[in-house]
Amino acid sequence: MRTVLPLVLAALLASCATPAERAAQVEREVDQMITVYGPACEKLGYKADTDQWRDCILRLNAQERYERYSRMPTSTSCVGHRGFFHCTTF
């Protein structure tokens, strides 16, 4: 519950942001990804500012996000009757 509230608040604040503010936020996130994962991709042998280097950064970021969010607790709700169920996991 403690992690849900900040996420909901962030989503509400993001929905109130102008397109320019959202673009600035995305630009900051990209700059942070480059700062964090850029040196690792260079160490892996990719030349900076190439498409392969950018792809490496995106893959490392996606891997880290997957690992972080796969550890979060989930909740499953099922509704239905006599063998016909619809389940939702979040």
Secondary structure, 3 states (H helix, E strand, C coil): CCCHHHHHHHHHHHHCCCHHHHHHHHHHHHHHHHHHHHHHHHHCCCCCCCHHHHHHHHHHHHHHHHHHHHCCCCCEEEEEECCEEEEEEC
